[in-house]
Amino acid sequence: MVAKLWKKVLLLILIIACLFNVINKLVHKASMKEEVEASARYTLEQQEKNNK
């Protein structure tokens, strides 16, 4: 009886943790513009390193 109760409690905690993780990622998602700018900066830095 107690084992079934703990199983349900832990399953509920797991579901809540997964939902929190997904919502947190959606809220703090970087915009496409920021991603492209960061990628362009990295590419330019790598090209400058290779040219030296």
C-alpha positions, 0 to 999 in steps of 0.5 A: 500500500505504502509502495503504491503511494510513494510510486504515485508521489514520485511519478507526480514529482517527475512530471512536475519537474519535466513540465518545469524544465520545458517551460523554463527552456521556452521562457529563456529561449534565445532569439534567432537573431541572437543565435545568428549573430553569435554564430557569425562572430564565432566564424569571424574569430575562427577565420582571423585565427587561421589567417594569423 
